[in-house]
Amino acid sequence: MDSKDLEIFDQMPFLFWVKDDDGRYLWGNKTINDFAKESVVGKTDHELVWSDNAEALHAADERVMQTGEPDFLHEHVDKSGKGDAMLSVCKFMGELDGKRRCFGVSFVIEK
């Protein structure tokens, strides 16, 4: 799979993203970009509106990258384009542009 294959996910109403080993967003769909009120690509969670929650978000990414197992969890962000929000999240390993990456999909369950 390459980045062009992800364009279909711009149409889905869920947040969808791909991160590298350093936690940098390689791709994000329209929904996550709207949620961040900016493009997430090239940034880490520390550089986005939800930076106060970056350590917890990154810890969950790390667990998935280390174990290779999917993780289903709830994540809280204090700030977003929708304000304070609780997300239902699935993070999993996949391949993008020939490299193993951390993928995520989520939706807001509380505001």
N, C-alpha and C positions, 0 to 999 in steps of 0.2 A: 504494500500500500504506500502511496505517496501523498503529499499534501493536497494535490488536486482531487484525489478520491474523497476527501473530507467535505467538499463543497456541499454535498447533499445535506449535511448536518446543520447548515445555516438555516434550513427551513424548519427544524424541529423546535418545539417550544420548551425544551430542556436546555440547561447549561451543558456544554460539551467542550472538552479541552484536551490538549496533549502537552505534557511537560517533559523536559530532558532530565538528565541525572542531577543537575544542579537546581531543579525546581523552576526553571525558566519556561514560560509558556512558548511552545513552538507553534501552536495553533489554538484558536478559540472561535466558537461559532458566534453568530450575531447575538444570541441570547446572553452569553456570558459577557460579551463586550458591552451590551446594554446594562447588565447588572453591575459592571465595573464603572460605567459611564465613560469608558475609553477602551481603546484596543489593549488587550492583555498581552499580545504577541511581543516577545522580546523582554518581558518583565517577569519578576518574581512576585510572590504574594507580598513580600516586604515593600514593594514599590507601588502597590495598588491601594485603593480606598480601604480595604479590609486589612491593612498592615498590622493592626493591633492583634489580629488572630493568626498572623503568618506562621508562628512557631508551631501551633497545633495543626494547622493545615499541612505544613511541610512534614511533620512527624508522621502523619497518616500516609503521605506519599512515600516516605522512606520505608515504612513497614511493607508496603506493596512491592516496592522495588527490591527489597532485600529477600522477601519470601517468594515473590513471583505469584502469590495467591491473591485473588480478588478480595476486596474489603468492602463491606456494606456498613455504612455508619451514618450518624447524624453529625453535621458540622455546623457550628454557630459562627456567624459573622456579625460584628457590631455595626459595621457600616457597609452600605452597598448602594446601588442605584435605587433599591427598594427599601433602604433603611436597615434596621436590625432584622436579621433573618436566620431561621433555622433551615438547614438544607438536608434532604435525604440524598445520600451520595453513594455511588458505586465507583471504586477506583480499581483499575486492572492493568496488567501489562499487555502490551501489544507491540506491533512493529510498524514503524513509520520511516520511510526513506532508508530502509535496510538496517535500522537500529532499534533495539528494544527501548520502548518509551512507556511512561505512565499516562494512561488515558483516564478520563473521568467524565461521569455524567451525573447530573443532579437536578433536583427541582426544589423550589421553596415550599416548605410545609407549614411554616409560621412566619408571620411578619410582626 
